[in-house]
Amino acid sequence: MTSRVVDLRSDTITLPTPAMRQAIAEAELGDDVWREDPTVNRLEAMAAEKLGKEAALLTASGTMSNLVALLTHCQRGDEVLLGHEAHIFHYEVAGAAALGGLELRTIPNDSRGRLHPKDVEEAIRLPNIHYPRTGLVCLENTHNRCGGAVLSEADMEAVAQVAHGSGIPVHLDGARIFNAAVALGMPAANLASHADSVAFSLCKGLACPVGSLLCGSGEFIERARKYRKMVGGGMRQAGIIAAAGIVALDSMIDRLQEDHDNARLLAQGLAGLPSLRLDPASGQSNMVILQVEGIPAVEFQGRLREAGVLVTYMGGQRLRLVTHYGIERADIEEAIQRIRAEASALT
Ligand SMILES: Cc1ncc(COP(=O)(O)O)c(C=O)c1O
């Protein structure tokens, strides 16, 4: 086994930067449930401004932001339309159903994470005593289970037009919206403009230890604040968390390009091997998805672990590799060599 382990499991494993640790230590604090934490107030104002929304709310996690958004947009018994590969559908413990009484109805995502406007249009419920009300349409950008796929502004706009045309709001799970914005070379606000609410994460590529922001209109965030309290997310001296978030929004967005360059290098280095296929979106942002051929993907994952490369099993024959703060170009070059060696042993 080689010396340094290259950990490509997730961008959630990132550790705070020295500047974040210092900001956390020096943060000015107050009780945020009483809206008296100046550091939280500052972060929320910055987040709203970056996303082009009136207001924002700090929550404990992406899962909490999405749940609070769904609770705020919908009433019990409503149906929420979202992609069959959506994070909200797969990995958020059915909180919308368990806690919100909401039905999640899936529409096919294509391999680039998109929803087709026609599918959304056909899924929207007509007024009929037998049907639930369609309460919300959700998009995800970048798209996690679709290999970090980046939805273009036009992709988002097309779906939003259909939803808004029927008076239905749109929520964007933008946990990695800044990855999408950097990949597209446009402000995140352009993408956010097609959604009524946007959740983004601080604790993924932006490298904060904790936190997510839900952004929307002033009136929406006012109501969301109450739902955040309901689900136990009213935090007191949360400036401890927000201080790192301010550093992230100030200085960690542009560097996401390095992660994207590294993911592209990884995708190029692993292309064309007989035993590994790459999902089409690989290298669009900070992810690469490998389809393993010949042996079970979990077994190949184990061989990679032995060789000093950690990756995530995504079900079926899929393995996910994520580039992030703390992973350098040299680590990627090393990972490519190790993965190629293990892959060639399969043929
Ligand atoms: C697209 C997406 N949405 C939401 C989340 C949830 O974030 P958290 O882990 O902070 O709850 C994640 C986490 O990986 C994600 O990838």
PDBQT file of the ligand as one rigid body, heavy atoms in Angstrom, charges set to zero:
ROOT
HETATM    1  C1  LIG A 401     -27.428  17.842  -3.897  1.00  0.00    +0.000 C 
HETATM    2  C2  LIG A 401     -27.442  17.749  -2.401  1.00  0.00    +0.000 A 
HETATM    3  N1  LIG A 401     -28.460  18.289  -1.729  1.00  0.00    +0.000 NA
HETATM    4  C3  LIG A 401     -28.529  18.257  -0.399  1.00  0.00    +0.000 A 
HETATM    5  C4  LIG A 401     -27.538  17.654   0.351  1.00  0.00    +0.000 A 
HETATM    6  C5  LIG A 401     -27.697  17.576   1.840  1.00  0.00    +0.000 C 
HETATM    7  O1  LIG A 401     -26.735  18.279   2.532  1.00  0.00    +0.000 OA
HETATM    8  P1  LIG A 401     -26.392  17.908   4.054  1.00  0.00    +0.000 P 
HETATM    9  O2  LIG A 401     -25.507  16.722   3.997  1.00  0.00    +0.000 OA
HETATM   10  O3  LIG A 401     -25.714  19.137   4.556  1.00  0.00    +0.000 OA
HETATM   11  O4  LIG A 401     -27.672  17.627   4.748  1.00  0.00    +0.000 OA
HETATM   12  C6  LIG A 401     -26.450  17.068  -0.301  1.00  0.00    +0.000 A 
HETATM   13  C7  LIG A 401     -25.389  16.406   0.466  1.00  0.00    +0.000 C 
HETATM   14  O5  LIG A 401     -24.492  15.787  -0.063  1.00  0.00    +0.000 OA
HETATM   15  C8  LIG A 401     -26.407  17.105  -1.720  1.00  0.00    +0.000 A 
HETATM   16  O6  LIG A 401     -25.413  16.534  -2.409  1.00  0.00    +0.000 OA
ENDROOT
TORSDOF 0
